[in-house]
């Protein structure tokens, strides 16, 4: 039961991660470093981006809790 729930939550996390818009210059910027990596930039997410980001965070926490529960039960 919990294993099926873990698979559903993980599939939803993958889909939500793919739906998120990129915050960098793309894959070329990752290899060349042309855009500069600013992890602590003050950028505000709005609208659907914020909803998707929050859902991804919540599902990540749910996934973590489910994995811990499966480990404790077994």
mmCIF file of the C-alpha atoms, coordinates in Angstrom:
data_MODEL
# 
_entry.id   MODEL 
# 
loop_
_atom_site.group_PDB 
_atom_site.id 
_atom_site.type_symbol 
_atom_site.label_atom_id 
_atom_site.label_alt_id 
_atom_site.label_comp_id 
_atom_site.label_asym_id 
_atom_site.label_entity_id 
_atom_site.label_seq_id 
_atom_site.pdbx_PDB_ins_code 
_atom_site.Cartn_x 
_atom_site.Cartn_y 
_atom_site.Cartn_z 
_atom_site.occupancy 
_atom_site.B_iso_or_equiv 
_atom_site.pdbx_formal_charge 
_atom_site.auth_seq_id 
_atom_site.auth_comp_id 
_atom_site.auth_asym_id 
_atom_site.auth_atom_id 
_atom_site.pdbx_PDB_model_num 
ATOM 1  C CA . UNK A 1 1  ? 0.000  0.000  0.000   1.00 0.00 ? 1  UNK A CA 1 
ATOM 2  C CA . UNK A 1 2  ? 2.667  2.507  1.005   1.00 0.00 ? 2  UNK A CA 1 
ATOM 3  C CA . UNK A 1 3  ? 4.921  1.430  -1.857  1.00 0.00 ? 3  UNK A CA 1 
ATOM 4  C CA . UNK A 1 4  ? 2.190  2.249  -4.379  1.00 0.00 ? 4  UNK A CA 1 
ATOM 5  C CA . UNK A 1 5  ? 1.690  5.634  -2.715  1.00 0.00 ? 5  UNK A CA 1 
ATOM 6  C CA . UNK A 1 6  ? 5.423  6.315  -2.905  1.00 0.00 ? 6  UNK A CA 1 
ATOM 7  C CA . UNK A 1 7  ? 5.420  5.540  -6.630  1.00 0.00 ? 7  UNK A CA 1 
ATOM 8  C CA . UNK A 1 8  ? 2.452  7.855  -7.247  1.00 0.00 ? 8  UNK A CA 1 
ATOM 9  C CA . UNK A 1 9  ? 4.019  10.706 -5.257  1.00 0.00 ? 9  UNK A CA 1 
ATOM 10 C CA . UNK A 1 10 ? 7.372  10.258 -7.009  1.00 0.00 ? 10 UNK A CA 1 
ATOM 11 C CA . UNK A 1 11 ? 5.706  10.338 -10.440 1.00 0.00 ? 11 UNK A CA 1 
ATOM 12 C CA . UNK A 1 12 ? 3.899  13.541 -9.464  1.00 0.00 ? 12 UNK A CA 1 
ATOM 13 C CA . UNK A 1 13 ? 7.188  15.094 -8.289  1.00 0.00 ? 13 UNK A CA 1 
ATOM 14 C CA . UNK A 1 14 ? 8.810  14.237 -11.619 1.00 0.00 ? 14 UNK A CA 1 
ATOM 15 C CA . UNK A 1 15 ? 5.949  15.781 -13.594 1.00 0.00 ? 15 UNK A CA 1 
ATOM 16 C CA . UNK A 1 16 ? 5.924  18.944 -11.462 1.00 0.00 ? 16 UNK A CA 1 
ATOM 17 C CA . UNK A 1 17 ? 9.698  19.265 -11.756 1.00 0.00 ? 17 UNK A CA 1 
ATOM 18 C CA . UNK A 1 18 ? 9.454  19.085 -15.524 1.00 0.00 ? 18 UNK A CA 1 
ATOM 19 C CA . UNK A 1 19 ? 6.706  21.723 -15.541 1.00 0.00 ? 19 UNK A CA 1 
ATOM 20 C CA . UNK A 1 20 ? 8.817  24.255 -13.681 1.00 0.00 ? 20 UNK A CA 1 
ATOM 21 C CA . UNK A 1 21 ? 10.373 26.949 -15.786 1.00 0.00 ? 21 UNK A CA 1 
ATOM 22 C CA . UNK A 1 22 ? 14.137 27.145 -15.908 1.00 0.00 ? 22 UNK A CA 1 
ATOM 23 C CA . UNK A 1 23 ? 15.743 29.918 -13.924 1.00 0.00 ? 23 UNK A CA 1 
ATOM 24 C CA . UNK A 1 24 ? 19.032 29.859 -15.815 1.00 0.00 ? 24 UNK A CA 1 
ATOM 25 C CA . UNK A 1 25 ? 20.290 30.426 -19.332 1.00 0.00 ? 25 UNK A CA 1 
ATOM 26 C CA . UNK A 1 26 ? 19.809 26.795 -20.230 1.00 0.00 ? 26 UNK A CA 1 
ATOM 27 C CA . UNK A 1 27 ? 22.125 23.846 -20.432 1.00 0.00 ? 27 UNK A CA 1 
ATOM 28 C CA . UNK A 1 28 ? 24.848 25.785 -22.229 1.00 0.00 ? 28 UNK A CA 1 
ATOM 29 C CA . UNK A 1 29 ? 25.015 28.222 -19.338 1.00 0.00 ? 29 UNK A CA 1 
ATOM 30 C CA . UNK A 1 30 ? 25.474 25.343 -16.926 1.00 0.00 ? 30 UNK A CA 1 
ATOM 31 C CA . UNK A 1 31 ? 28.583 24.108 -18.729 1.00 0.00 ? 31 UNK A CA 1 
ATOM 32 C CA . UNK A 1 32 ? 30.147 27.423 -19.708 1.00 0.00 ? 32 UNK A CA 1 
ATOM 33 C CA . UNK A 1 33 ? 29.158 29.404 -16.633 1.00 0.00 ? 33 UNK A CA 1 
ATOM 34 C CA . UNK A 1 34 ? 28.344 32.415 -18.764 1.00 0.00 ? 34 UNK A CA 1 
ATOM 35 C CA . UNK A 1 35 ? 25.224 33.381 -16.834 1.00 0.00 ? 35 UNK A CA 1 
ATOM 36 C CA . UNK A 1 36 ? 26.766 33.117 -13.412 1.00 0.00 ? 36 UNK A CA 1 
ATOM 37 C CA . UNK A 1 37 ? 25.251 30.975 -10.716 1.00 0.00 ? 37 UNK A CA 1 
ATOM 38 C CA . UNK A 1 38 ? 23.398 33.090 -8.224  1.00 0.00 ? 38 UNK A CA 1 
ATOM 39 C CA . UNK A 1 39 ? 21.632 30.702 -5.862  1.00 0.00 ? 39 UNK A CA 1 
ATOM 40 C CA . UNK A 1 40 ? 20.563 33.416 -3.473  1.00 0.00 ? 40 UNK A CA 1 
ATOM 41 C CA . UNK A 1 41 ? 19.031 35.800 -5.983  1.00 0.00 ? 41 UNK A CA 1 
ATOM 42 C CA . UNK A 1 42 ? 15.946 37.634 -4.787  1.00 0.00 ? 42 UNK A CA 1 
ATOM 43 C CA . UNK A 1 43 ? 13.491 36.440 -7.424  1.00 0.00 ? 43 UNK A CA 1 
ATOM 44 C CA . UNK A 1 44 ? 9.788  36.219 -6.740  1.00 0.00 ? 44 UNK A CA 1 
ATOM 45 C CA . UNK A 1 45 ? 7.680  33.452 -8.190  1.00 0.00 ? 45 UNK A CA 1 
ATOM 46 C CA . UNK A 1 46 ? 4.178  34.447 -9.165  1.00 0.00 ? 46 UNK A CA 1 
ATOM 47 C CA . UNK A 1 47 ? 1.006  32.764 -10.293 1.00 0.00 ? 47 UNK A CA 1 
ATOM 48 C CA . UNK A 1 48 ? 1.270  29.235 -11.568 1.00 0.00 ? 48 UNK A CA 1 
ATOM 49 C CA . UNK A 1 49 ? 5.042  29.104 -11.002 1.00 0.00 ? 49 UNK A CA 1 
ATOM 50 C CA . UNK A 1 50 ? 4.506  29.647 -7.284  1.00 0.00 ? 50 UNK A CA 1 
ATOM 51 C CA . UNK A 1 51 ? 1.752  27.010 -7.120  1.00 0.00 ? 51 UNK A CA 1 
ATOM 52 C CA . UNK A 1 52 ? 3.908  24.432 -8.926  1.00 0.00 ? 52 UNK A CA 1 
ATOM 53 C CA . UNK A 1 53 ? 6.904  25.249 -6.732  1.00 0.00 ? 53 UNK A CA 1 
ATOM 54 C CA . UNK A 1 54 ? 4.864  24.918 -3.530  1.00 0.00 ? 54 UNK A CA 1 
ATOM 55 C CA . UNK A 1 55 ? 3.280  21.642 -4.693  1.00 0.00 ? 55 UNK A CA 1 
ATOM 56 C CA . UNK A 1 56 ? 6.719  20.250 -5.482  1.00 0.00 ? 56 UNK A CA 1 
ATOM 57 C CA . UNK A 1 57 ? 7.936  21.200 -2.014  1.00 0.00 ? 57 UNK A CA 1 
ATOM 58 C CA . UNK A 1 58 ? 4.901  19.652 -0.316  1.00 0.00 ? 58 UNK A CA 1 
ATOM 59 C CA . UNK A 1 59 ? 5.148  16.445 -2.347  1.00 0.00 ? 59 UNK A CA 1 
ATOM 60 C CA . UNK A 1 60 ? 8.862  16.241 -1.542  1.00 0.00 ? 60 UNK A CA 1 
ATOM 61 C CA . UNK A 1 61 ? 8.077  16.388 2.160   1.00 0.00 ? 61 UNK A CA 1 
ATOM 62 C CA . UNK A 1 62 ? 5.310  13.793 1.759   1.00 0.00 ? 62 UNK A CA 1 
ATOM 63 C CA . UNK A 1 63 ? 7.719  11.543 -0.151  1.00 0.00 ? 63 UNK A CA 1 
ATOM 64 C CA . UNK A 1 64 ? 10.328 11.845 2.608   1.00 0.00 ? 64 UNK A CA 1 
ATOM 65 C CA . UNK A 1 65 ? 7.781  11.005 5.316   1.00 0.00 ? 65 UNK A CA 1 
ATOM 66 C CA . UNK A 1 66 ? 6.460  8.008  3.356   1.00 0.00 ? 66 UNK A CA 1 
ATOM 67 C CA . UNK A 1 67 ? 9.953  6.603  2.864   1.00 0.00 ? 67 UNK A CA 1 
ATOM 68 C CA . UNK A 1 68 ? 10.679 6.958  6.584   1.00 0.00 ? 68 UNK A CA 1 
ATOM 69 C CA . UNK A 1 69 ? 7.349  5.251  7.410   1.00 0.00 ? 69 UNK A CA 1 
ATOM 70 C CA . UNK A 1 70 ? 8.107  2.338  5.102   1.00 0.00 ? 70 UNK A CA 1 
ATOM 71 C CA . UNK A 1 71 ? 11.511 1.922  6.692   1.00 0.00 ? 71 UNK A CA 1 
ATOM 72 C CA . UNK A 1 72 ? 10.148 2.049  10.250  1.00 0.00 ? 72 UNK A CA 1 
ATOM 73 C CA . UNK A 1 73 ? 7.308  -0.409 9.521   1.00 0.00 ? 73 UNK A CA 1 
ATOM 74 C CA . UNK A 1 74 ? 9.582  -3.027 7.921   1.00 0.00 ? 74 UNK A CA 1 
# 
